[in-house]
Amino acid sequence: MKKNMLFITLFLFSTLILSACTSNPDNNNVKHNNSKNSNTAFKVVIDAGHGGKDVGASGESGQYEKDFTLSVSKKVEKLLGQDPAIEVFMTRTDDSFLSQESRYRPKYANEIDADLFISIHGNTFSDPNVSGTETFYYHNNSRLFAETLQKHVVEATGFRDRGIKKQDLFVVKDTKMPAALIEVGYLTNLDDESKMWKDDFQNRVATSIVEGIKEYQEKSEKQGNWIF
């Protein structure tokens, strides 16, 4: 009889302790935060504009936009890859042709459930005097990213600030995450182009793009998940 009473007492005591622990709101919050943040990388897709037979703009020097965009994109990939909290994806890593009709670029970003998408380009215009840096976006949830990116890249290039613009471009329209297309400078402008092919200039631009991505990431996390 005494053994039975002792067993019942121990059982009730252990049940009360277990109930107190599981009902503690602090314990629940810790478990929730850990499960939300652990092993969750911030996925960034870097899209080197054009490629293959789609050469993009041709500068006064005869060089192609597709080569400029790939060079800068690889520099961005290398810098971002140094952050263990960021996972970097590239739409192309060589001189591959990606058909616009296939919509591969935004589809790829959507399929991997990316958090951010950036397409890198060099601009062109019939008037060789036109110069500057500009950024395009489409959805409202991309505006802050476009503004942040534009600010950093303009500081790095020193080119005229042409601002951000809402534009119906499939790479920023068809993506389901915040997305921006940056036109670093005009390859048809002699002054812009002479700087854009220099390695130190491209390194500065790549660094500024990474800074823009990280600033946006910090802002969005502070406001809870991503900004819409």
TAWO-V511147 format. One record per pair of residues at least 12 apart in sequence whose ideal C-beta (glycine too) atoms are under 7 Angstrom apart, sorted by sequence separation. I is the first residue (numbers start at 0). J is the second residue. If there is no record, write none. Layout:
# TAWO-V511147
I	J
I	J
This chain:
# TAWO-V511147
53	65
168	180
183	195
76	89
149	162
90	104
134	148
149	163
49	64
50	65
134	149
48	64
49	65
72	89
90	107
146	163
145	163
49	68
48	68
132	152
47	68
132	153
183	204
47	69
88	111
132	156
47	72
88	113
132	158
158	184
45	72
131	158
136	163
156	183
130	158
131	159
132	160
133	161
137	165
156	184
65	94
115	144
130	159
131	160
132	161
133	162
134	163
135	164
136	165
137	166
152	181
45	75
131	161
137	167
141	171
45	76
133	164
135	166
137	168
148	179
152	183
135	168
144	177
148	181
158	191
137	171
145	179
136	171
137	172
144	179
43	79
135	171
141	177
140	177
141	178
141	179
50	91
43	85
45	87
136	178
41	84
47	90
51	94
53	96
136	179
40	84
41	85
42	86
43	87
44	88
45	89
46	90
47	91
50	94
51	95
52	96
135	179
40	85
41	86
50	95
51	96
134	179
135	180
40	86
42	88
44	90
50	96
134	180
50	97
72	119
134	181
71	119
155	203
156	204
177	225
133	182
155	204
132	182
68	119
132	183
155	206
68	120
118	170
132	184
152	204
155	207
68	121
154	207
67	121
131	185
130	185
152	207
64	120
129	185
151	207
152	208
64	121
151	208
46	104
116	174
130	188
129	188
151	210
152	211
116	176
120	180
122	182
127	187
130	190
148	208
151	211
115	176
120	181
121	182
124	185
127	188
130	191
114	176
115	177
116	178
117	179
118	180
119	181
120	182
121	183
122	184
123	185
127	189
44	107
113	176
121	184
122	185
123	186
124	187
148	211
44	108
105	169
117	181
119	183
122	186
123	187
147	211
56	121
105	170
109	174
121	186
55	121
56	122
104	170
108	174
109	175
56	123
102	169
147	214
105	173
108	176
147	215
42	111
44	113
105	174
42	112
43	113
46	116
48	118
99	169
42	113
43	114
46	117
48	119
102	173
144	215
42	114
43	115
44	116
45	117
46	118
47	119
48	120
143	215
41	114
46	119
121	195
143	218
143	226
140	226
140	227
117	208
115	212
114	225
64	186
46	170
74	201
78	205
58	186
67	195
74	202
78	206
58	187
67	196
56	186
59	189
71	201
75	205
79	209
56	187
70	201
74	205
78	209
60	192
59	192
71	204
75	208
58	192
62	196
71	205
75	209
43	212
41	216
